[in-house]
Amino acid sequence: MHVSFALFSDAANISQEGKLNILGIFDAVHVGQFPALHPRTTFVLRLKATAVDVGHHTMVLRWVNPRGLDLWTSEAQLEVGPPPPGTTELDMPIIVQLDLPLDMLGDYHMRVAIGQRDAADLVLHVRGGAPPVVPAGPGQMVS
C-alpha cells in the first residue's frame, strides 16, 4: 500500500459516482497571534492498495509542531478488501476534518504511518505577523 497523494484543503467529498472532489488546496496559512487554531481543515489522503495489501492495517496520523513535538495523534483501523475484478489496484480516499492547533511560527508536519512504515509527511507552512501588502498598479485590483 502506498500514498498516491496527501494534501490540506478547505473541503472534500466523494460524489455519488465515486469521484473525489477537493476544494481549496493549500500548504500555508497566516496567523495573527499564537496560540491559534486553524479550524475545519480537511486532510485528504489517497491510498493505493493491491491484492497483497488485503487485510487489517493500522493508520496513525501525527500533528507535529516546528520543534518536533506531537500536538496530537490519532489512530484508525483500515480494512482493505481485494481489488475489483479486472483491476490490480484499489483506490482508498481518506477524508479527515480537523482543527489544527498552532503554537508557534514555522513548518508543521502531518505524519502518516501505515503499520510500522512511514507513508507520508505533509508540511504546512505557518506564517505570522502583519499580512503582506501588495500595492495595486493602475487598473489592477487587490483582494
N, C-alpha and C positions, 0 to 999 in steps of 0.2 A: 504494500500500500504506500502511496506517495501523495504529497500535496501538489496539486496542479497549480493552485494559486491561493493566496490569503490576502485580505485587504480590510480596511476600515471604510465604512460608508454611512450615509445618513439613513438609508433604508434598503431592505432587500426582501424578496419573496419568491415563491415558486408558483408559476402560473398553473392553470388547470391542465395545460398541455405539457407540464413538466419543465418549462423553461425557467432558468434562474434569472431574475430581474434584479439589477443593482442600481441604486440612485445615489449620486453624490459621493464619489470615491475621494478620499483624502488621505494624506500622510503627515499633515502638520496642523496644529491648532495654535491659536494665540490666546494667552491667558492674561488677564489684568492683574490678578493677585493670587497668592498661594496661602494656604492650601485651596484647591479648587476641585470641582467635579465636572467632567465633561459628560453631560447627560445623554442618554439614549443613543449611544454609539452602536452601530451594527457591525459586528465582526463576521466576515464571510470567509469560509474555508471550503475549498473544493478538493475532496479526496478522490483518488482513482484507485480502485481495487481490482484484483484479478482472482481467478479461481483459487490460487494459493493463499489468499487472504481470508477465505471463508472461516467464520467463527467469531469468538468474542475478543474484543480489543479494548484496552483502557486508553482514553484520551485525556491528557492533562493540559489545561491552559494555565499559564502563569503570567501575571502582570507585574513587570519588574521596572523599578524606577532607575534613574541615571546612576545612582550609587550601587546598583546591583541588588537592592533589597526587594523581596517579594512583597507587593502591596496586597495581593490576593492570589489564591489558587483555586481552581475548580476542576473537578474530575467527573468524567462521564464514561459510560459503558457503550461501546459501539457493537452492534450485531451486524456482521457482514454476511449477506447471502450470496449465492452463486450468480455470476453474470447471466443476463437473459440469453436464451438460445440464439446462436448465430453471432454473438459478440464475445470479445475477450476481456473487456473492461467494464467496470461498473462505476458510474458517476455517483458520488455521495456528497451533495452540497450540505453544508452545515451553516446555519444562520443563528447567531447568538446576539441578543440585545443586552447591552451592558451600560453601566455607569462607570466611567473610568476615573478613579481618584488620581489627582496630580498634586504632588507635594513640593515640586521644585522645577526649575528650568532644565531642559536637556532632552536627551533621547530616551524614550521609554520603549520597552520591548514586550510584545505579546509572544511568549514562547509556547510552542505546541509540541507535545511529546505524544507519541503513539506507542503503546507498550513501553519498552525500555529505550526507544530510539527517539532522538530529537528529530522532528519532522519539519518545523518551520520556525522562523524568528522574524517577526514583522516589527518594524520600527515606526514609532510615532514621534515626530519632532515637536517638542513643546517650546514655544517662544513666549516671551512676556514683555512687559513694559508698554510704552505708548505704541499704538499701531503705526506702521509706516504711512506717511502722507505722500501721495503721488500727485504732483501738480498736473492739472489738465491743460493741454495745449489748445489752441484755437479750434473750436468745433468739436472738441472731444469731451466725453463725459467721464466722470469718476464715480464709481459706486463704492 
